[in-house]
């Protein structure tokens, strides 16, 4: 007779290991697990509460729910990972069961994508709102991977799991600016209808409106919104009247009263056009605004930075103009700000070059132009643009995402000298360019799918909309590195 290993412990009904077990009957299917596994769902979860109901006779605790989905969620608690079988169910089904058991946070951690890396990023799905599916704008500012899409005069919300949470009909015919300013409140505006308006998407109600007025100037009425940003206590909107007068309004979030007019200007020249982009930089307490126009003589525009506390302008550059002696005539086509890195980036309209400036060290010509050190990429597509090419740039998570018409590319920073983050200088870093989703047919078809109109990051996702194309693309990085077959 074979002897038992001396290290082997025979489990008996009185052993601690045996006592730690618990049986569950979920929808008629028997499961056996441990108390510690159920308690890993968190102290406030239903499963943690059930873990205290161990029957001395080991009779199972009955739960009248779907056993197959429970099996998937139990695997999640055991390993902190979802099994491959989870794809049998919709996200809605998984979320509903996770909410019932009180483990929605564990499911959220498992379903959310990994850290966004542009060099390993591809389209995972396209969100297509019902009815008018052509997106006019969208906002992913909540930072959890959720997105609110404006399509026509409607606003459709999608949560962190990209599940549709509802659609609100606004009074606008076409929303062109949208910004999430509270968890359930969105600020919207239109370039064809007046005023900045707020809607509660949880109940579909119009909760406030702000119009730009000036008692001393009767021409100031029915101003239209071109861009929106916000801080902890204020909403900022760039508004323009029909005769060209424009400014950035600072609006108190609590009272919805106008606090101040910032950067008021008149006329329709390139140096006085309404800002088409606004970004509030929390670390500096500043607002960065930019305007770009394109006419018979090419692109021109400006970038201005204001201190909303004083209302004063603290820095400005115009293109063509200041700081452009070496690249005069190659004005920027788009500008964006990285609020975490405290940098701003621009893409030049003719050469297609990308440049970065440190917001803390602004001079007359603060730009550091990125150079591609890979010869094969320098000579490949996208090296330079024709005047009038549609170019969009977006800074997010230490990366610069850019589109030249339909193609997407990313510039990722590479630190040659391992210096402290806070002490690094842009000219001591270099950025490497890569084409996104380059190895798939999706990339080959990207140009035919439409010109990119808007790029915005949210959570660990990148959202992209295209001209004349329904829906918003969702880009994520892969959980696994790509495998190469060796024959």
C-alpha positions as CSV (number, residue, x, y, z in Angstrom):
1,X,0.0,0.0,0.0
2,X,1.4,3.4,-1.0
3,X,2.2,5.6,1.9
4,X,1.0,9.2,2.1
5,X,3.5,12.0,1.6
6,X,4.6,13.3,5.0
7,X,3.7,16.9,3.9
8,X,0.2,15.9,2.8
9,X,-2.6,16.9,5.1
10,X,-5.9,15.0,5.0
11,X,-8.8,17.4,5.1
12,X,-11.5,16.5,7.5
13,X,-14.7,18.2,8.4
14,X,-13.0,19.7,11.4
15,X,-9.9,21.1,9.6
16,X,-9.6,24.9,9.0
17,X,-9.3,24.4,5.3
18,X,-12.5,22.5,5.2
19,X,-14.3,25.0,7.4
20,X,-13.2,27.8,5.0
21,X,-15.2,26.3,2.2
22,X,-18.7,27.4,1.2
23,X,-21.2,25.9,-1.2
24,X,-23.5,28.0,-3.3
25,X,-26.5,26.9,-5.4
26,X,-26.8,29.5,-8.1
27,X,-29.9,29.0,-10.3
28,X,-29.8,25.2,-9.7
29,X,-26.0,24.8,-10.3
30,X,-23.7,23.9,-7.4
31,X,-20.5,25.9,-6.8
32,X,-17.9,25.4,-4.1
33,X,-15.4,28.0,-3.2
34,X,-13.7,29.6,-0.2
35,X,-14.8,32.3,2.2
36,X,-11.7,34.3,1.3
37,X,-12.7,34.3,-2.4
38,X,-16.1,35.6,-1.7
39,X,-14.7,38.2,0.7
40,X,-12.4,39.5,-2.0
41,X,-15.5,41.1,-3.5
42,X,-15.2,43.8,-0.8
43,X,-16.8,44.2,2.6
44,X,-20.0,45.8,1.2
45,X,-20.7,43.2,-1.5
46,X,-23.5,40.6,-1.3
47,X,-21.0,37.8,-1.7
48,X,-19.0,39.0,1.3
49,X,-22.2,39.0,3.3
50,X,-23.0,35.5,2.2
51,X,-19.6,34.3,3.2
52,X,-20.7,34.5,6.9
53,X,-23.5,32.0,6.2
54,X,-21.5,28.8,6.4
55,X,-23.7,25.9,7.2
56,X,-22.2,23.4,9.7
57,X,-23.6,20.7,7.5
58,X,-22.3,22.3,4.4
59,X,-25.7,22.8,2.8
60,X,-25.5,25.2,-0.1
61,X,-26.7,28.8,0.0
62,X,-29.2,29.4,-2.7
63,X,-29.0,32.4,-5.1
64,X,-31.7,32.8,-7.7
65,X,-29.4,34.1,-10.5
66,X,-27.9,33.0,-13.8
67,X,-25.3,30.3,-13.0
68,X,-23.3,30.7,-16.2
69,X,-22.5,34.4,-15.7
70,X,-21.9,33.7,-12.0
71,X,-19.2,31.2,-13.0
72,X,-17.5,33.9,-15.0
73,X,-17.6,36.4,-12.1
74,X,-16.4,33.7,-9.7
75,X,-13.4,33.2,-11.9
76,X,-12.8,36.9,-11.8
77,X,-12.7,36.9,-8.0
78,X,-10.3,33.9,-7.9
79,X,-7.7,35.3,-10.3
80,X,-8.5,39.0,-10.8
81,X,-8.9,38.2,-14.5
82,X,-11.9,37.4,-16.7
83,X,-11.9,34.0,-18.4
84,X,-12.2,33.9,-22.2
85,X,-15.8,32.7,-21.8
86,X,-16.8,36.2,-20.7
87,X,-17.2,37.1,-24.4
88,X,-20.3,34.9,-24.6
89,X,-22.2,37.7,-22.7
90,X,-22.9,41.3,-23.5
91,X,-21.3,44.0,-21.4
92,X,-24.8,44.9,-20.2
93,X,-25.4,41.3,-18.9
94,X,-22.1,41.2,-17.1
95,X,-22.6,44.6,-15.5
96,X,-26.1,43.9,-14.3
97,X,-24.9,40.7,-12.5
98,X,-21.8,42.4,-11.1
99,X,-24.0,45.2,-9.7
100,X,-26.3,42.6,-8.1
101,X,-23.4,40.8,-6.4
102,X,-21.8,44.2,-5.4
103,X,-18.5,43.5,-7.4
104,X,-18.9,46.1,-10.1
105,X,-15.5,47.7,-9.2
106,X,-13.7,44.4,-9.8
107,X,-15.5,43.9,-13.1
108,X,-14.7,47.5,-14.1
109,X,-11.0,46.9,-13.4
110,X,-11.0,43.8,-15.5
111,X,-12.9,45.2,-18.5
112,X,-11.1,48.6,-18.8
113,X,-8.3,48.6,-21.3
114,X,-4.6,48.7,-20.3
115,X,-2.6,51.9,-20.3
116,X,-3.0,53.7,-23.6
117,X,0.0,53.3,-25.9
118,X,-0.3,54.7,-29.4
119,X,2.3,52.3,-30.8
120,X,0.0,49.3,-29.9
121,X,-3.4,50.8,-30.5
122,X,-6.3,49.8,-32.7
123,X,-10.0,50.3,-33.2
124,X,-12.0,48.0,-30.9
125,X,-15.4,49.3,-31.9
126,X,-17.4,52.2,-33.3
127,X,-20.1,53.8,-31.3
128,X,-23.1,54.7,-33.5
129,X,-25.8,56.7,-31.8
130,X,-29.4,56.1,-33.0
131,X,-31.2,58.6,-35.2
132,X,-28.7,61.2,-36.4
133,X,-25.5,59.2,-36.2
134,X,-23.1,61.7,-37.6
135,X,-21.2,63.1,-34.6
136,X,-20.8,66.9,-34.6
137,X,-18.7,66.9,-31.4
138,X,-18.0,64.7,-28.3
139,X,-16.5,65.0,-24.8
140,X,-14.5,62.3,-23.0
141,X,-13.4,64.6,-20.1
142,X,-14.6,62.5,-17.3
143,X,-11.4,60.5,-17.5
144,X,-12.9,57.1,-16.9
145,X,-13.3,56.0,-20.6
146,X,-16.8,57.2,-20.9
147,X,-17.9,59.5,-23.7
148,X,-20.8,61.8,-24.5
149,X,-21.5,62.3,-28.2
150,X,-23.4,65.3,-29.8
151,X,-25.1,64.3,-33.0
152,X,-27.2,67.0,-34.6
153,X,-29.2,68.4,-31.7
154,X,-29.0,65.3,-29.5
155,X,-26.6,64.1,-26.8
156,X,-26.0,60.4,-26.3
157,X,-24.1,59.2,-23.2
158,X,-22.0,56.1,-23.0
159,X,-20.5,54.9,-19.7
160,X,-17.0,53.5,-18.8
161,X,-18.1,50.2,-20.4
162,X,-19.4,52.0,-23.5
163,X,-22.9,51.0,-22.7
164,X,-25.6,53.5,-23.8
165,X,-27.0,55.3,-20.8
166,X,-29.5,57.6,-22.6
167,X,-30.1,60.3,-25.2
168,X,-31.2,63.9,-24.6
169,X,-32.8,66.1,-27.2
170,X,-31.6,69.7,-26.9
171,X,-33.2,72.8,-28.5
172,X,-30.2,73.2,-30.9
173,X,-30.4,72.0,-34.5
174,X,-26.7,71.3,-34.5
175,X,-24.4,71.1,-31.4
176,X,-20.8,72.0,-32.3
177,X,-19.3,72.3,-28.8
178,X,-19.8,70.1,-25.9
179,X,-18.0,69.8,-22.5
180,X,-18.8,67.6,-19.5
181,X,-18.7,70.0,-16.5
182,X,-20.2,67.8,-13.8
183,X,-20.9,64.1,-13.5
184,X,-24.3,64.4,-15.1
185,X,-24.2,68.0,-16.5
186,X,-23.0,68.9,-19.9
187,X,-22.4,72.4,-21.4
188,X,-23.2,72.8,-25.1
189,X,-23.1,75.4,-27.7
190,X,-23.6,75.9,-31.4
191,X,-22.0,78.0,-34.2
192,X,-25.4,78.7,-35.7
193,X,-27.6,79.2,-32.5
194,X,-26.9,81.6,-29.6
195,X,-25.9,81.0,-26.0
196,X,-24.1,78.5,-23.9
197,X,-26.6,76.0,-22.4
198,X,-26.4,73.2,-19.8
199,X,-28.3,70.0,-19.8
200,X,-28.7,67.3,-17.2
201,X,-28.3,64.0,-19.1
202,X,-29.6,61.9,-16.3
203,X,-33.1,63.3,-16.6
204,X,-33.0,65.1,-19.9
205,X,-33.6,68.6,-18.5
206,X,-32.4,71.9,-19.6
207,X,-30.9,73.3,-16.4
208,X,-29.4,76.7,-17.4
209,X,-28.3,79.1,-20.1
210,X,-25.8,82.0,-20.4
211,X,-26.0,84.7,-23.0
212,X,-23.3,87.3,-23.6
213,X,-24.7,90.8,-23.1
214,X,-23.3,94.3,-22.8
215,X,-25.6,97.2,-21.7
216,X,-23.2,99.7,-23.3
217,X,-23.1,97.9,-26.6
218,X,-26.4,96.9,-28.2
219,X,-24.6,94.9,-30.9
220,X,-23.7,92.2,-28.3
221,X,-26.5,89.8,-28.6
222,X,-27.2,86.3,-30.0
223,X,-23.5,85.3,-29.7
224,X,-22.6,81.8,-30.8
225,X,-20.2,79.4,-29.0
226,X,-17.0,78.1,-30.7
227,X,-15.3,76.3,-27.8
228,X,-15.8,75.3,-24.1
229,X,-13.5,74.3,-21.3
230,X,-13.9,74.4,-17.5
231,X,-12.1,74.5,-14.2
232,X,-13.2,73.4,-10.7
233,X,-15.4,76.5,-10.2
234,X,-15.8,78.1,-13.6
235,X,-16.9,77.4,-17.2
236,X,-15.1,79.2,-20.0
237,X,-16.7,79.7,-23.4
238,X,-15.5,81.5,-26.5
239,X,-18.4,83.4,-28.0
240,X,-18.7,85.5,-31.2
241,X,-21.4,87.9,-32.3
242,X,-22.5,88.4,-36.0
243,X,-20.4,91.5,-36.4
244,X,-17.2,89.8,-35.3
245,X,-16.9,90.9,-31.7
246,X,-15.8,88.0,-29.6
247,X,-14.4,87.1,-26.2
248,X,-13.9,84.3,-23.7
249,X,-16.6,84.4,-21.0
250,X,-15.8,83.2,-17.5
251,X,-19.0,81.8,-15.9
252,X,-19.4,80.8,-12.3
253,X,-20.4,77.1,-12.1
254,X,-22.7,77.6,-9.0
255,X,-24.6,80.7,-10.0
256,X,-24.2,80.5,-13.8
257,X,-23.5,84.2,-13.8
258,X,-20.9,85.8,-16.0
259,X,-17.8,86.6,-13.9
260,X,-15.7,88.4,-16.5
261,X,-14.9,88.9,-20.2
262,X,-11.4,87.8,-21.2
263,X,-9.6,88.8,-24.3
264,X,-12.4,90.8,-25.9
265,X,-11.6,91.8,-29.5
266,X,-13.2,93.0,-32.7
267,X,-13.0,92.1,-36.3
268,X,-12.5,89.1,-38.5
269,X,-8.8,89.2,-39.2
270,X,-6.5,86.3,-38.3
271,X,-5.3,88.1,-35.2
272,X,-8.8,88.8,-33.9
273,X,-10.7,85.7,-34.8
274,X,-12.7,83.9,-32.1
275,X,-10.7,81.1,-30.4
276,X,-11.7,77.7,-31.8
277,X,-9.9,75.8,-29.0
278,X,-9.8,76.5,-25.3
279,X,-7.9,74.5,-22.6
280,X,-7.8,75.2,-18.9
281,X,-4.4,74.2,-17.4
282,X,-5.0,73.5,-13.7
283,X,-1.4,73.5,-12.6
284,X,-0.8,76.9,-14.0
285,X,-4.3,78.3,-13.5
286,X,-4.2,79.6,-17.0
287,X,-6.4,79.3,-20.2
288,X,-4.8,78.5,-23.5
289,X,-6.8,79.6,-26.5
290,X,-6.0,79.3,-30.2
291,X,-7.6,80.3,-33.5
292,X,-6.7,79.0,-37.0
293,X,-8.0,80.3,-40.3
294,X,-7.3,79.3,-43.9
295,X,-7.6,81.6,-46.8
296,X,-6.2,82.4,-50.3
297,X,-2.7,82.9,-48.8
298,X,-2.7,79.8,-46.6
299,X,-3.1,79.2,-42.9
300,X,-2.7,81.8,-40.2
301,X,-3.7,82.1,-36.6
302,X,-2.6,82.8,-33.0
303,X,-2.1,81.2,-29.6
304,X,-2.9,83.2,-26.5
305,X,-2.6,82.5,-22.8
306,X,-4.7,84.3,-20.2
307,X,-4.7,84.5,-16.5
308,X,-8.4,84.4,-15.6
309,X,-7.7,85.7,-12.1
310,X,-6.6,89.1,-13.5
311,X,-8.1,88.7,-17.0
312,X,-4.7,89.7,-18.5
313,X,-3.0,88.1,-21.4
314,X,0.4,86.6,-20.3
315,X,1.7,85.3,-23.7
316,X,0.9,85.4,-27.3
317,X,2.3,84.3,-30.7
318,X,0.9,84.9,-34.2
319,X,1.7,82.9,-37.3
320,X,2.8,84.0,-39.7
321,X,4.5,86.6,-37.5
322,X,6.3,86.5,-34.2
323,X,8.8,83.7,-33.6
324,X,8.7,82.4,-37.2
325,X,11.8,83.9,-38.8
326,X,13.2,80.5,-39.8
327,X,9.9,79.0,-40.9
328,X,7.9,81.9,-42.1
329,X,5.0,80.9,-44.3
330,X,4.6,77.5,-42.6
331,X,1.9,78.4,-40.1
332,X,0.3,75.9,-37.8
333,X,-2.8,74.0,-38.9
334,X,-3.8,72.9,-35.4
335,X,-2.6,73.3,-31.8
336,X,-3.3,71.3,-28.6
337,X,-2.2,71.3,-24.9
338,X,-1.0,68.5,-22.6
339,X,-2.3,69.6,-19.2
340,X,-0.3,67.0,-17.4
341,X,3.0,67.5,-19.1
342,X,2.5,71.3,-19.3
343,X,3.4,71.3,-23.0
344,X,1.6,72.4,-26.1
345,X,2.1,71.0,-29.6
346,X,1.4,72.3,-33.1
347,X,1.5,70.8,-36.6
348,X,2.7,72.9,-39.4
349,X,0.3,73.4,-42.4
350,X,2.9,73.0,-45.2
351,X,5.7,70.7,-44.0
352,X,3.5,68.7,-41.6
353,X,6.2,69.1,-39.0
354,X,5.3,68.7,-35.3
355,X,6.7,71.1,-32.7
356,X,6.4,71.2,-28.9
357,X,6.8,74.1,-26.4
358,X,7.1,74.0,-22.6
359,X,4.4,76.1,-21.1
360,X,6.7,77.0,-18.2
361,X,9.4,78.4,-20.4
362,X,7.7,80.4,-23.1
363,X,9.8,82.8,-25.2
364,X,9.2,84.6,-28.5
365,X,10.1,81.3,-30.3
366,X,9.7,78.4,-27.8
367,X,9.2,75.6,-30.3
368,X,11.3,72.5,-30.4
369,X,10.7,70.7,-33.8
370,X,10.5,66.9,-33.6
371,X,12.8,65.0,-35.9
372,X,12.2,61.5,-37.1
373,X,15.5,59.5,-36.6
374,X,14.2,56.5,-38.5
375,X,15.0,57.0,-42.2
376,X,12.3,54.6,-43.3
377,X,9.6,56.6,-41.6
378,X,11.0,59.9,-42.9
379,X,10.6,58.8,-46.4
380,X,7.2,57.1,-45.9
381,X,3.8,58.5,-46.2
382,X,2.8,61.5,-44.2
383,X,6.2,63.3,-44.3
384,X,4.7,66.6,-45.4
385,X,1.3,68.0,-46.2
386,X,-0.1,69.9,-49.1
387,X,-1.5,73.3,-48.2
388,X,-5.1,72.8,-47.2
389,X,-4.6,69.2,-46.0
390,X,-6.8,68.5,-43.0
391,X,-4.5,68.0,-39.9
392,X,-5.7,67.4,-36.4
393,X,-3.4,67.2,-33.3
394,X,-4.2,65.9,-29.8
395,X,-1.9,65.7,-26.8
396,X,-2.6,62.9,-24.3
397,X,-0.7,60.8,-21.8
398,X,2.7,62.0,-22.8
399,X,1.9,61.3,-26.5
400,X,1.1,63.5,-29.4
401,X,-1.6,61.9,-31.7
402,X,-2.0,63.4,-35.1
403,X,-3.9,62.8,-38.3
404,X,-3.1,63.9,-41.8
405,X,-6.5,63.5,-43.4
406,X,-7.4,59.8,-42.7
407,X,-4.2,58.4,-41.3
408,X,-3.4,58.4,-37.6
409,X,0.1,58.5,-36.2
410,X,1.6,59.0,-32.7
411,X,4.8,60.7,-31.5
412,X,5.9,59.0,-28.2
413,X,8.6,60.6,-26.0
414,X,11.9,58.8,-25.4
415,X,14.2,60.1,-22.7
416,X,17.8,59.8,-23.8
417,X,19.2,60.9,-20.5
418,X,17.5,59.5,-17.5
419,X,16.8,62.7,-15.7
420,X,14.2,63.6,-13.1
421,X,10.8,64.3,-14.7
422,X,10.5,67.7,-13.2
423,X,13.9,68.7,-14.4
424,X,13.7,67.5,-18.0
425,X,14.1,69.8,-20.9
426,X,12.4,69.3,-24.2
427,X,15.6,69.6,-26.2
428,X,17.1,66.8,-24.2
429,X,14.3,64.5,-25.1
430,X,13.4,63.2,-28.5
431,X,10.1,61.8,-29.8
432,X,9.7,58.8,-32.0
433,X,6.9,58.6,-34.6
434,X,4.9,55.5,-35.4
435,X,1.8,54.9,-37.5
436,X,-1.1,53.6,-35.6
437,X,-2.6,50.2,-36.4
438,X,-0.1,50.0,-39.2
439,X,-0.2,46.2,-39.5
440,X,-3.9,45.8,-40.1
441,X,-6.2,46.3,-43.0
442,X,-8.0,49.0,-40.9
443,X,-5.0,51.3,-41.5
444,X,-5.1,50.7,-45.2
445,X,-8.7,51.6,-45.3
446,X,-8.5,54.6,-42.9
447,X,-8.2,57.3,-45.6
448,X,-11.2,55.9,-47.5
449,X,-13.2,55.9,-44.2
450,X,-13.1,59.7,-44.0
451,X,-11.0,62.7,-42.9
452,X,-10.4,62.8,-39.2
453,X,-12.2,65.8,-37.7
454,X,-11.7,65.3,-33.9
455,X,-9.4,63.3,-31.6
456,X,-9.8,63.2,-27.8
457,X,-8.4,61.0,-25.1
458,X,-10.5,59.8,-22.1
459,X,-9.3,57.2,-19.6
460,X,-7.2,54.7,-21.5
461,X,-9.1,55.2,-24.7
462,X,-8.8,57.4,-27.7
463,X,-11.9,58.6,-29.5
464,X,-11.9,59.6,-33.1
465,X,-14.6,61.1,-35.4
466,X,-14.4,61.5,-39.2
467,X,-16.1,63.8,-41.7
468,X,-19.2,62.3,-43.3
469,X,-18.9,59.0,-41.3
470,X,-21.4,57.8,-38.7
471,X,-20.2,57.1,-35.2
472,X,-17.1,57.6,-33.1
473,X,-14.2,55.2,-33.3
474,X,-12.9,53.8,-30.0
475,X,-9.1,53.0,-30.0
476,X,-7.5,50.9,-27.2
477,X,-4.2,49.2,-26.6
478,X,-3.9,45.4,-26.6
479,X,-3.8,43.4,-23.4
480,X,-1.3,41.1,-25.0
481,X,1.6,41.7,-27.3
482,X,1.1,40.7,-30.8
483,X,2.4,37.2,-31.7
484,X,4.4,36.4,-34.8
485,X,3.9,33.0,-36.4
486,X,7.1,31.2,-37.2
487,X,6.7,28.5,-40.0
